[in-house]
Amino acid sequence: MGTDIVKKRGFDPTGGWIGDTYLGNDSQSVTEHYREIAEKRCVRFADYPFAEPRGWYVYSDRIMMTLSDDDDIVNMVFIYALWKDAPGRDSHPEDAP
């Protein structure tokens, strides 16, 4: 997890359970989204905004892809995220949690 993303999230989700570390509207829909990616072994692109813990909307482009340490069972989802400023708003260092 990159330091800029950890700073923006307010915590490092590395190694945590999806339902405990997600950013989104609700843990059930986020968990189902990850489950579908893992079951279908597919790559997904997402660009819809979502709420972060302080209630601010995050605008980001995300690519999600499955990984496996045994080439059989998907046990990781790799995410590349490009966080963007909300329309009409510029990020500033003091905005970080």
C-alpha positions in Angstrom: 0.0 0.0 0.0 1.5 3.3 -1.0 2.1 5.9 1.6 -0.1 8.6 -0.1 -3.1 6.2 -0.2 -2.6 5.2 3.4 -2.5 8.9 4.3 -5.7 9.6 2.4 -7.4 6.5 3.8 -6.3 7.3 7.4 -5.1 3.7 7.9 -3.2 0.8 6.1 -5.6 -2.0 5.2 -2.8 -4.4 4.2 -3.5 -7.9 5.5 -7.0 -6.9 6.8 -10.3 -8.5 6.0 -12.3 -6.7 3.3 -15.3 -6.2 5.5 -13.2 -4.5 8.1 -11.0 -2.3 5.9 -13.3 -1.2 3.0 -14.1 2.2 1.8 -17.5 2.3 0.3 -21.2 2.5 1.0 -21.6 -0.8 2.8 -19.5 -3.8 3.6 -21.9 -6.3 2.1 -21.8 -4.8 -1.4 -18.0 -4.2 -1.3 -17.4 -7.8 -0.1 -19.7 -9.2 -2.9 -17.8 -7.1 -5.4 -14.5 -8.7 -4.3 -16.1 -12.2 -4.2 -17.3 -11.9 -7.8 -13.8 -10.8 -8.9 -12.2 -13.7 -7.2 -14.7 -16.3 -8.4 -14.6 -15.2 -12.0 -10.8 -14.5 -11.9 -11.4 -11.3 -13.8 -10.0 -7.8 -14.0 -12.4 -5.0 -13.2 -12.3 -1.2 -13.6 -14.3 1.1 -11.4 -14.5 4.9 -11.5 -17.6 5.7 -9.4 -17.1 7.9 -6.3 -17.4 6.4 -2.8 -17.6 7.7 0.7 -14.5 7.5 3.0 -14.6 7.4 6.8 -15.1 11.1 7.3 -18.1 11.1 4.9 -16.2 12.8 2.1 -16.6 11.4 -1.4 -13.5 10.0 -3.0 -13.1 10.1 -6.8 -10.7 7.5 -8.1 -10.1 5.2 -11.0 -9.4 1.7 -9.8 -8.2 -1.4 -11.5 -8.8 -4.6 -9.6 -7.2 -8.0 -10.5 -6.8 -11.3 -8.8 -3.6 -12.9 -7.6 -2.8 -16.4 -6.4 0.3 -17.7 -4.6 -0.3 -21.2 -5.9 -1.7 -20.4 -9.4 -4.9 -22.2 -8.4 -6.8 -20.5 -5.6 -7.3 -16.7 -5.7 -6.2 -15.4 -2.3 -5.4 -11.8 -3.1 -6.9 -8.9 -5.0 -4.5 -6.3 -6.3 -5.8 -2.8 -6.7 -4.3 0.1 -8.5 -6.0 3.3 -7.6 -5.5 6.8 -9.0 -7.2 9.2 -6.6 -8.5 12.4 -8.0 -9.8 15.6 -6.6 -13.5 16.0 -6.4 -14.9 18.3 -9.1 -14.2 21.9 -8.1 -11.8 20.9 -5.2 -8.0 20.8 -5.0 -6.3 18.5 -2.5 -4.1 20.0 0.2 -1.8 18.3 2.6 -3.8 19.5 5.6 -6.8 17.5 4.2 -5.2 14.3 5.2 -6.5 12.7 8.4 
